[in-house]
Amino acid sequence: MAKVRLLSYTPDPQLIVAAAARMCYAPEKADVLIDKLAADPEQTEKYIKMLMELGHDSVVEHVNFTFVIEDVSRSLLAQLTRHRIASYSVRSQRYVSESAFGYITPPAIAADPEAKKVFDEAMENARASYQKLSEILTEGYIREQGIDPSDKKAVSALRKQAAEDARFVLPNACATQLVMTMNVRSLYNFFEHRCCSRAQWEIRELANQMLALVKEVAPLLFAHCGPPCVQGPCPEGKMSCGRAAEMKERYANKKD
Ligand SMILES: Cc1cc2nc3c(=O)[nH]c(=O)nc-3n(C[C@H](O)[C@H](O)[C@H](O)COP(=O)(O)OP(=O)(O)OC[C@H]3O[C@@H](n4cnc5c(N)ncnc54)[C@H](O)[C@@H]3O)c2cc1C
């Protein structure tokens, strides 16, 4: 299962959002109204609830959340990075050797001994091919470039060059880690897409873990998050899971 940690976030997220919204409509000086709001959590709550109803979403862009995400597959990474309104720093497969790569086993495969055996063998084969290709390419570069094999620095650079191409045999299951920052508006969109039961299991688990983490810090801002059916009709048409009532219930009380 993905390991997710909330690394940092904009301080006083709910106050920042309420202040930004209030600033749009109040004649007072910014400092004055921020101090007033800071001293009056009930007003902050009132503004945020009003904003959620109005759909005045741009004000939530002032608040960012940064996550450290570990033990996820490169398959998940491909889906995650489709969310363009975010910042990512991902462990490089060019500069970090994958000769002993970890991998994510889908639960359906883990639950079936026959499937698991095939899967584990495929991973072992991929590791062996990666290592063999790394060696072949490194040795080729050493020969071509007339490098002294005892020159550790030069050989290390060539290993990295070899890894650039050897990584082409790595599987989607290969584990990775990254730091990701998203603002609240983008998180709303992310949760809508990825908490939905139509989303793929790994990214759905990640989205649910992230939602639990941000809800702890800013419960008002994320009170209505989850799949689209939590707030309105399901947009999935014929593909709908038909479990809107269950989802509403689940996400209304969601803590984990
Ligand atoms: C169940 C599911 C199945 C999927 N299947 C596929 C698939 O088969 N193939 C596939 O390619 N993808 C697939 N996706 C990915 C999906 O199409 C989106 O790329 C992904 O969910 C990111 O969403 P987004 O573009 O809204 O997010 P972001 O990139 O974070 O964008 C956020 C919002 O900003 C706006 N925006 C961003 N960029 C632009 C732009 N260039 N022009 C105009 N508006 C913009 C849009 O309003 C967008 O919703 C799937 C997603 C899900 C949840």
The ligand as an SDF file (V2000), in Angstrom:
LIG
                    3D

 53 58  0  0  0  0  0  0  0  0999 V2000
  -11.4440    6.7810  -14.2090 C   0  0  0  0  0  0  0  0  0  0  0  0
  -10.4330    7.5010  -15.0760 C   0  0  0  0  0  0  0  0  0  0  0  0
  -10.0820    6.9740  -16.2940 C   0  0  0  0  0  0  0  0  0  0  0  0
   -9.1600    7.6370  -17.1190 C   0  0  0  0  0  0  0  0  0  0  0  0
   -8.8240    7.0840  -18.3120 N   0  0  0  0  0  0  0  0  0  0  0  0
   -7.9370    7.7210  -19.1190 C   0  0  0  0  0  0  0  0  0  0  0  0
   -7.5670    7.1520  -20.3830 C   0  0  0  0  0  0  0  0  0  0  0  0
   -8.0110    6.0830  -20.7570 O   0  0  0  0  0  0  0  0  0  0  0  0
   -6.6870    7.8280  -21.1520 N   0  0  0  0  0  0  0  0  0  0  0  0
   -6.1550    9.0360  -20.7630 C   0  0  0  0  0  0  0  0  0  0  0  0
   -5.3830    9.6290  -21.5180 O   0  0  0  0  0  0  0  0  0  0  0  0
   -6.4810    9.5810  -19.5800 N   0  0  0  0  0  0  0  0  0  0  0  0
   -7.3530    8.9570  -18.7530 C   0  0  0  0  0  0  0  0  0  0  0  0
   -7.6750    9.5130  -17.5430 N   0  0  0  0  0  0  0  0  0  0  0  0
   -7.0040   10.7640  -17.1240 C   0  0  0  0  0  0  0  0  0  0  0  0
   -7.9170   11.9870  -17.2940 C   0  0  0  0  0  0  0  0  0  0  0  0
   -8.3320   12.1320  -18.6410 O   0  0  0  0  0  0  0  0  0  0  0  0
   -7.1700   13.2580  -16.8570 C   0  0  0  0  0  0  0  0  0  0  0  0
   -6.0290   13.4350  -17.6750 O   0  0  0  0  0  0  0  0  0  0  0  0
   -6.7140   13.2120  -15.4330 C   0  0  0  0  0  0  0  0  0  0  0  0
   -7.7410   12.7460  -14.5900 O   0  0  0  0  0  0  0  0  0  0  0  0
   -6.2710   14.6130  -14.9920 C   0  0  0  0  0  0  0  0  0  0  0  0
   -7.4020   15.4300  -14.8670 O   0  0  0  0  0  0  0  0  0  0  0  0
   -7.3980   16.9670  -15.2210 P   0  0  0  0  0  0  0  0  0  0  0  0
   -6.9520   17.2310  -16.6240 O   0  0  0  0  0  0  0  0  0  0  0  0
   -8.7510   17.4830  -14.8390 O   0  0  0  0  0  0  0  0  0  0  0  0
   -6.3060   17.5330  -14.1710 O   0  0  0  0  0  0  0  0  0  0  0  0
   -5.3060   18.7290  -14.3230 P   0  0  0  0  0  0  0  0  0  0  0  0
   -4.3500   18.4920  -15.4180 O   0  0  0  0  0  0  0  0  0  0  0  0
   -4.7330   18.9440  -12.9550 O   0  0  0  0  0  0  0  0  0  0  0  0
   -6.2040   19.9410  -14.7610 O   0  0  0  0  0  0  0  0  0  0  0  0
   -7.1160   20.5240  -13.8360 C   0  0  0  0  0  0  0  0  0  0  0  0
   -8.1420   21.3160  -14.6110 C   0  0  0  0  0  0  0  0  0  0  0  0
   -7.4840   22.4390  -15.2070 O   0  0  0  0  0  0  0  0  0  0  0  0
   -8.0580   22.6770  -16.4820 C   0  0  0  0  0  0  0  0  0  0  0  0
   -7.0080   22.4960  -17.4890 N   0  0  0  0  0  0  0  0  0  0  0  0
   -5.7690   21.9870  -17.2940 C   0  0  0  0  0  0  0  0  0  0  0  0
   -5.0670   22.0130  -18.4430 N   0  0  0  0  0  0  0  0  0  0  0  0
   -5.8770   22.5170  -19.3670 C   0  0  0  0  0  0  0  0  0  0  0  0
   -5.7340   22.7950  -20.7470 C   0  0  0  0  0  0  0  0  0  0  0  0
   -4.6260   22.4980  -21.4240 N   0  0  0  0  0  0  0  0  0  0  0  0
   -6.7720   23.3270  -21.4080 N   0  0  0  0  0  0  0  0  0  0  0  0
   -7.9190   23.6280  -20.7680 C   0  0  0  0  0  0  0  0  0  0  0  0
   -8.1370   23.3780  -19.4550 N   0  0  0  0  0  0  0  0  0  0  0  0
   -7.1260   22.8500  -18.7630 C   0  0  0  0  0  0  0  0  0  0  0  0
   -9.2040   21.6770  -16.6620 C   0  0  0  0  0  0  0  0  0  0  0  0
  -10.3860   22.2830  -16.1980 O   0  0  0  0  0  0  0  0  0  0  0  0
   -8.8080   20.5680  -15.7540 C   0  0  0  0  0  0  0  0  0  0  0  0
   -9.9200   19.7880  -15.2960 O   0  0  0  0  0  0  0  0  0  0  0  0
   -8.5730    8.8810  -16.6960 C   0  0  0  0  0  0  0  0  0  0  0  0
   -8.9480    9.4010  -15.4630 C   0  0  0  0  0  0  0  0  0  0  0  0
   -9.8510    8.7260  -14.6390 C   0  0  0  0  0  0  0  0  0  0  0  0
  -10.2080    9.3150  -13.2960 C   0  0  0  0  0  0  0  0  0  0  0  0
  1  2  1  0
  2  3  1  0
  2 52  2  0
  3  4  2  0
  4  5  1  0
  4 50  1  0
  5  6  2  0
  6  7  1  0
  6 13  1  0
  7  8  2  0
  7  9  1  0
  9 10  1  0
 10 11  2  0
 10 12  1  0
 12 13  2  0
 13 14  1  0
 14 15  1  0
 14 50  1  0
 15 16  1  0
 16 17  1  0
 16 18  1  0
 18 19  1  0
 18 20  1  0
 20 21  1  0
 20 22  1  0
 22 23  1  0
 23 24  1  0
 24 25  2  0
 24 26  1  0
 24 27  1  0
 27 28  1  0
 28 29  2  0
 28 30  1  0
 28 31  1  0
 31 32  1  0
 32 33  1  0
 33 34  1  0
 33 48  1  0
 34 35  1  0
 35 36  1  0
 35 46  1  0
 36 37  1  0
 36 45  1  0
 37 38  2  0
 38 39  1  0
 39 40  1  0
 39 45  2  0
 40 41  1  0
 40 42  2  0
 42 43  1  0
 43 44  2  0
 44 45  1  0
 46 47  1  0
 46 48  1  0
 48 49  1  0
 50 51  2  0
 51 52  1  0
 52 53  1  0
M  END
$$$$
